[in-house]
Amino acid sequence: MYKYAQQLKEAGFPQNEPDRYTSDGQWIPEDERIYIPTLSEVIRECGQFLSSLYRVSISEYSSKSDKKSKGGWEAISIYDSTWEWGETIEEAVVKLWLTLNNK
């Protein structure tokens, strides 16, 4: 999720205060801090444009997946038939937010 957190930050996603220390007590310089939002925060930021989340089973086909045999998730917007696929629900919703915000 770190790579998506960086993309969200660069795209202007609202940032809460990220941790100042690593789990082993090391100081993180301010310019290196990345806030990793929760799934509910990303869903809230998608707002009215998030229509539904759909679980793609192993036997189903998703045209945006390059790993069709693994299944995954689709986050679907009411806006202009926009949707995104991800291996995880978090990945799908983050990719949808990035797409909706043209980033």
Phi, psi and omega in degrees: 000343182302315182297325178286326177298320178295317179296319178298316179300313181295332181273357177096015177297138180306132183251122169276174181291114177285165178301144178266345182228151174285172181296338178261016172089008180279137178292137176253119177302146186304320182288350179257357182284134179233127175272128177256107183289158175281165177301317182296326177294319180291319177300315180300320181289334174292332176059218185294347183280344176277114182270311183199162173241135186229129178276120178269117181282168182302326183276352182267166183246133173236120185293345179264355182269131172267002179233060189301330184284348183267350185076202180148207183225149172238131173254123189244134180255151174281347185275113171055034179054036180276138176205158179223150179250147173210155176294328178242162178297322179298315180298316180298316182290319178298315180297323177295315179301316179298318179295314180297332180260014175051046181243000000 
